[in-house]
């Protein structure tokens, strides 16, 4: 990230100077809350990219080894899931329970199915998703009970900065998605 690297332990005055003037630190945006950043930051240590994403801050999704490894694992599990026959229901459920943070009873996701991490996706009971569901879960994605999703749907928590320097540095942010019951 070169000149755009910024640690998340700035003092409050410096934090607000950067967020109010569009300073050179790409991890902060106008409207970010110093107390939240400080709390998520453990009071002074650098935040991991996972922690920044969870806090809704800009984070490096393109070059962070931990995030890259988590996405590769999810891609492999999705590939395994998508190769199963429709009669292999127990194997499908077992893979979904491995891939997703939580899933209720009577869940059906028709292949193909793609998810970035899976660890941020929660699904309630009696959930049905038709073919080609895509979930970009940089932040939590929660589906309630008795949710039906049509074919070719995408739920994306990812957003990209309008500032070219931040965008070109490979940064993004993620905001949660919740779909309630029924």
C-alpha positions as CSV (number, residue, x, y, z in Angstrom):
1,X,0.0,0.0,0.0
2,X,3.1,2.2,0.1
3,X,2.2,5.8,1.1
4,X,-1.3,4.8,2.1
5,X,-0.4,2.6,5.0
6,X,-1.8,3.9,8.3
7,X,-1.9,2.2,11.7
8,X,-5.2,2.2,13.6
9,X,-3.8,3.6,16.8
10,X,-3.9,7.3,16.0
11,X,-4.9,9.7,18.7
12,X,-8.3,11.2,18.5
13,X,-7.2,14.6,17.1
14,X,-5.2,13.0,14.3
15,X,-8.1,10.6,13.6
16,X,-10.6,13.4,13.1
17,X,-8.1,15.4,11.1
18,X,-7.9,12.5,8.7
19,X,-11.6,11.8,8.5
20,X,-12.6,15.4,8.2
21,X,-10.0,16.5,5.6
22,X,-9.7,13.4,3.6
23,X,-6.1,12.9,4.8
24,X,-3.7,10.3,3.4
25,X,-4.9,7.4,5.5
26,X,-7.2,5.2,3.4
27,X,-8.5,3.2,6.4
28,X,-10.7,6.0,7.7
29,X,-13.6,7.8,6.1
30,X,-15.7,10.7,7.0
31,X,-18.2,9.5,9.6
32,X,-16.0,6.8,11.1
33,X,-16.3,6.8,14.9
34,X,-13.1,7.1,16.8
35,X,-14.4,5.3,19.9
36,X,-15.5,2.3,17.8
37,X,-12.1,2.2,16.1
38,X,-10.3,2.4,19.4
39,X,-12.6,-0.3,21.0
40,X,-12.2,-2.6,18.0
41,X,-8.5,-1.8,18.1
42,X,-8.1,-3.1,21.7
43,X,-7.2,0.4,22.8
44,X,-4.0,0.9,20.8
45,X,-2.7,-2.1,18.8
46,X,-3.0,-2.4,15.1
47,X,-6.3,-4.0,13.9
48,X,-6.2,-7.0,11.6
49,X,-8.0,-6.8,8.2
50,X,-10.7,-9.0,9.6
51,X,-11.3,-6.6,12.5
52,X,-11.3,-3.6,10.2
53,X,-13.9,-5.3,8.0
54,X,-16.0,-6.2,11.0
55,X,-15.9,-2.6,12.2
56,X,-17.1,-1.3,8.8
57,X,-13.7,0.3,8.1
58,X,-11.7,0.2,4.9
59,X,-9.7,-3.0,4.8
60,X,-7.3,-4.8,2.5
61,X,-9.2,-7.7,0.9
62,X,-6.8,-8.2,-2.0
63,X,-3.4,-8.7,-0.4
64,X,-4.0,-9.9,3.2
65,X,-2.8,-13.5,3.6
66,X,-5.4,-14.4,6.2
67,X,-8.3,-13.2,4.1
68,X,-6.9,-14.8,0.9
69,X,-6.5,-18.1,2.6
70,X,-10.1,-18.0,4.0
71,X,-11.5,-17.2,0.6
72,X,-9.5,-20.0,-1.0
73,X,-10.9,-22.5,1.6
74,X,-14.4,-21.3,0.9
75,X,-13.9,-21.6,-2.9
76,X,-12.7,-25.2,-2.5
77,X,-15.8,-26.0,-0.3
78,X,-18.1,-24.4,-2.8
79,X,-16.5,-26.4,-5.6
80,X,-17.0,-29.6,-3.6
81,X,-20.6,-28.6,-2.9
82,X,-21.4,-27.8,-6.5
83,X,-20.1,-31.1,-7.7
84,X,-22.4,-33.2,-5.6
85,X,-25.4,-35.0,-7.2
86,X,-28.9,-33.9,-6.2
87,X,-29.4,-37.3,-4.4
88,X,-26.4,-36.6,-2.1
89,X,-28.5,-34.6,0.4
90,X,-26.6,-35.6,3.5
91,X,-23.3,-34.7,1.9
92,X,-24.7,-31.3,0.8
93,X,-25.9,-30.5,4.4
94,X,-22.6,-31.6,5.9
95,X,-20.7,-29.3,3.5
96,X,-23.0,-26.4,4.3
97,X,-22.5,-26.9,8.0
98,X,-18.8,-26.8,7.5
99,X,-18.8,-23.8,5.2
100,X,-21.4,-21.5,6.9
101,X,-21.3,-19.9,10.3
102,X,-24.8,-21.3,11.0
103,X,-27.6,-23.0,9.2
104,X,-30.9,-24.2,10.4
105,X,-32.9,-27.3,9.6
106,X,-34.5,-28.0,6.2
107,X,-32.0,-25.8,4.2
108,X,-31.7,-26.2,0.4
109,X,-29.3,-24.3,-1.7
110,X,-29.4,-25.4,-5.4
111,X,-26.0,-25.5,-7.1
112,X,-24.1,-23.7,-8.2
113,X,-23.6,-21.7,-5.0
114,X,-20.7,-19.3,-4.4
115,X,-19.7,-17.5,-1.2
116,X,-16.5,-15.4,-0.4
117,X,-15.9,-16.7,3.2
118,X,-19.0,-18.5,4.5
119,X,-17.9,-17.7,8.0
120,X,-20.0,-14.6,7.9
121,X,-23.2,-16.2,6.5
122,X,-26.0,-17.4,8.8
123,X,-29.2,-19.1,7.5
124,X,-32.3,-19.9,9.4
125,X,-34.6,-22.9,9.1
126,X,-36.7,-23.8,6.0
127,X,-34.4,-21.8,3.8
128,X,-34.4,-22.3,0.0
129,X,-32.2,-20.7,-2.6
130,X,-32.6,-21.5,-6.2
131,X,-29.7,-21.9,-8.7
132,X,-26.7,-19.6,-8.8
133,X,-26.8,-17.9,-5.4
134,X,-23.8,-15.6,-4.8
135,X,-23.0,-14.2,-1.3
136,X,-20.1,-11.8,-0.9
137,X,-19.9,-12.0,2.8
138,X,-17.1,-9.6,3.9
139,X,-19.5,-8.6,6.6
140,X,-22.3,-10.7,8.2
141,X,-25.1,-11.9,5.9
142,X,-28.1,-13.2,7.9
143,X,-31.2,-14.9,6.4
144,X,-34.1,-15.6,8.7
145,X,-36.5,-18.6,8.8
146,X,-38.7,-19.5,5.8
147,X,-36.7,-17.4,3.3
148,X,-37.0,-18.2,-0.4
149,X,-34.5,-16.8,-2.9
150,X,-35.0,-16.9,-6.7
151,X,-32.4,-17.9,-9.2
152,X,-29.4,-15.7,-10.1
153,X,-29.4,-13.6,-6.9
154,X,-26.3,-11.9,-5.4
155,X,-26.0,-10.5,-1.9
156,X,-22.9,-8.3,-1.7
157,X,-21.7,-6.7,1.5
158,X,-18.7,-5.2,-0.3
159,X,-18.4,-1.5,-1.3
160,X,-15.5,0.3,-2.9
161,X,-14.3,3.8,-2.1
162,X,-15.0,6.6,-4.5
163,X,-11.5,8.1,-3.7
164,X,-9.1,6.8,-6.4
165,X,-6.1,6.5,-4.1
166,X,-8.1,4.3,-1.7
167,X,-9.6,2.2,-4.5
168,X,-6.3,1.8,-6.3
169,X,-4.7,0.7,-3.0
170,X,-7.0,-2.3,-3.1
171,X,-9.2,-1.3,-0.2
172,X,-12.9,-1.9,0.3
173,X,-15.4,-1.9,3.1
174,X,-18.2,-4.2,4.0
175,X,-21.6,-3.5,5.5
176,X,-23.9,-6.3,6.9
177,X,-27.1,-7.6,5.2
178,X,-30.0,-9.0,7.1
179,X,-33.1,-10.6,5.5
180,X,-35.7,-11.3,8.1
181,X,-38.2,-14.1,8.4
182,X,-40.6,-15.0,5.7
